[in-house]
């Protein structure tokens, strides 16, 4: 009796160990799977961290700032030296020389104004460049959604293929018992082979799209790396577009500020003064000379023409901006209309697909099993189901492409 209890107790311990090992294995496998799975936010964050375009923009901005300081730096001192051999009519001959320096100095804060004009213009250029970063980010999000749809389509298609494969195996047995004709089996086999080739193509497509996303986002990946696809944007007929064209508006404002600063720059009565000092050594005389040179702007119309040019430039900026906004708003209305249309089509096509799959096709299948419908008619109806399925995914793809094109147009960051 004691021996039997000991054996039972020992068996329970072994079963408990195996159960714990199984649980640990499942937990470890699940953890490893999650570690190799990337969400959309992780993909986007990695792309932002390693984005060469963003780094290029930062370096270009630094280069523009350095050039601005170089171009608006004050003029250097000028040093001039001259020498002469003097041969007077009376007295001994000798050498004469002169040494002097001069410097041009800008007045009225003109140097700071010129620097500000260029700084604002450079900031506008960088704001325009940031729209390229937004376009890349939205393009990456679109690729993510396109891949997820390809993956869903592949899995759905694989399920349909498996259903047909089971039917083929069933009919293969029926053919062996001479319950069906060989032509019927061959027709099912032909359809199965076609689906097999399509399935392989779908698998390759979604694998290639996944690798492209991972490479663009600079994520370290291997053959086990997956994308979550649980965080796709929901399909809605309308999307919030409260803040639009922020980068374009900011760039325009910077250019207007630059133009206004240029007007101030050319409104000075006196722009610069030239100071000079010289020491001259003649045969028997030492000369010390100090000079001041002041350009009289009122004697020339150059500053006036430059102010007029700045005014025209400011007006041209306003007209160009207004025209661009009109065109963008027109495209925005078109994209919103396409988005709404695609969302409605997705809803309608999905409903048709579900009705066909769950109601009509089972009836045709039962009719085929009872011999009331030919194999060709049954296969044609299955192909109709594939077509409906493809239309659903094609419309979803069009929806997301339109969505992220819209986000790029309105310059949406996130």
Secondary structure, DSSP 8 states (H G I E B T S, - for coil): -HHHHHHHHHHHHHHHHHHHHHHHHHHHHHHHHHHTEE-HHHHHHHHHHH-HHHHHHHHHHHHHHHHHHHHTS----EEEEEEEEE--SSS--EEEEEEEEEEEEE-TTHHHHHHHHHHHHHHHHHHHHHHHHHHHHHHHHHHHHHHHHHHHHHHHHHHHHHHHHHHHHHHHHHHHTTSS-HHHHHHHHHHHHHHHHHHHHHHHHHHHHHHHHHHHTT----TT-EE--SS-----S-----S--HHHHHHHHHHHHHHHHHHHHTT-S--EEEEEEEEEE-SS-EEEEEEEEE--GGG-SHHHHHHHHHHHHHHHHHHHHHHHHHHHHHHHHHHHHHHHHHHHHHHHHHHHHHHIIIIIHHHHHHHHHTTSS-HHHHHHHHHHHHHHHHHHHHHHHHHHHHHHHHHHHTT---
